[in-house]
Amino acid sequence: MQQIDRIEIDFISQENQRYDTCGDWFFEGTTLFLKISRMPKQTWQQAVALHELFEALACNARGVTQEKVDAFDMGPGKDLDEPGESPLAPYQFEHQCASVAERLFIAAIGESWSLYDESVGDHGL
C-alpha cells in the first residue's frame, strides 16, 4: 500500500488532463493528486472529485497500483467510454464502488443523475 501523507485536489482545464478523462488520480511521492476537469457546475466537479478520491483510496487499500490503472486507462481502455466499467479493468470493483458514492452525492444534493451523467460523459464541457 502506498503511503499517503497529503491529498491535493485541483480543478483544471480539460486540455491539461494527462489523457482524455474528466477525473484523474496519481501519486507523486506520498501525495495523492486528483485532477478534475472544470465543468459548468461546481457540484459536478465535486461529484467527480468524490469518485476519484474514493476510487484512489480503495485501489490503494486493495493493492491496485496507479501503474496498473494507468496501464489500462492509457492502453486497452483508452477507447472505451468508461474504462473502469470494463471487466478487464484491474480496478473495476473499486470503480463501481466509487460510482455508488458519486450517485449518492448527486442524489443528496438534489441533482438529476441522467443530466449529470450525460454531461460528465462529454467531460462536462
N, C-alpha and C positions, 0 to 999 in steps of 0.2 A: 504494500500500500504506500502510495506517495504521501509524504508529509505535507500538510497544508498549514502554513502559518499566516497566510493572508489571502483574501479573496477580493478581486477588483472587477467591477462591472463597468464597462464603457459602452455608451451608445454612439455608434459610428455610422458614417455613410456606407451605403451598400458596396460601393466600389472599393472600400478599404477592407472588406472581408478577405480572409485567406483563400476562400473558394466560394462558389455560388451557394450561399446559405443565408438565412436571416439570423441565425444564432450559432455561436461557435464557442468552444471552451478548449483551453490548453494550459499547460503548466510551463512556467519559467522558474526553475529552482523550486522553492516551496510556495510560490504564489500561483494561485489558480486564477486565470483570466477568463472573463466572459465578455465576448464581443457581440453586441446585439445591434442589428441594423435599425436605424431610425425609421419610424413609421408615423403615419398621420395621427395616431392616438397614442399617448404616452402609456395608457393602460395595456395596450397591445405589446409594446416594448417590454413592459414589466412581466407580462404573461410569458413571453419568450425567455426572459431572463430567469424566471422561476423554473421553467422547463429545463433550461441549460444547467442551472445550479443543481437541481435535483438529479439530473442525468449524470453530471460530472461526479457528484458525491457518491451516488450509487455505484457507478462504474469503478471509482477509486476503491470503495469498500469491498467490492466483489472481485477485484483484481483484473478488471478490464482496463487496460492501459490506454492512454491518449494515443500512443503509437498504433495500437490495434484499431481504434476508432478512426483515426486519420487515414490509415491504410485502406480501410473500407470506404470511407466517405469520399476520398480523393481517387480511389481506384474503382473497383467493381460497382460501387454505389453511386458514383458521380452522375450518372444519367437518370437515376431514379428520382421521382418526385419527393419521396421521403425515405432516404436510405435506412433510417433506423427502424422502419417497419418491415424491412426485408427479413425473412427467416435466416438469411445468410449473414446478417449483420451481427458482429460479435457482441453488440450491446442492445440487441432487440428487446430483451426483458427490461433493462434499465430505461430504455427509451419509452416503452409502453407505460411503465410506472410514472415516469416524468410527465407523460401526456395526461394521465389521470389528474395529477396535481395542477397542471395547466388548465384542464377543463373545470376543475373545482374553482380555481381562481376566477375564470371568466364568468362562471355561474354566480359566484359570491359578489361580484361587482355589477351584476345585472346586465351583462353584455350578451349579445347573440353569438353562440358558438359558430353557427354557419357563416355569419358575416365575418367574424374574426378569422376563421379557418380559411375562408376563400381569400381574404386579403393577405394573410400571412403566407399562404401558399404561393402568392405572387410576390412574396417578400415585403408585403405591406406598403409597397411603393406605388 
